[in-house]
Amino acid sequence: MDEKEVKMTLKDIDIPFWNLVLFLIKLAFASIPALFVVTFVMGLFFSLIGGLFEAIMFHA
């Protein structure tokens, strides 16, 4: 099978304005649960790191 490399440049995207607005609103609402997940993971990570440093600094 002969595969050729094709180079393309995207020049224009034709999206109606209100469709783009609706998409961006959906994107904003979808980011809210992701924010909760990231906050939970970071809190867990920093709690573990803080506990580790406390154990090293005060119980050694």
C-alpha angles and dihedrals in degrees: 000000000000112000119190126196111240120198117204135181120204109223105172142008115202108207121156112243098240092047088054091048091051091048092051092049090052089048091053092051091047091054093061097074089042089056090054092050094048091047091051093048093047091047091051092047095049092044090055093046091046091050091049093052091045090053091049097044102042106027101044 
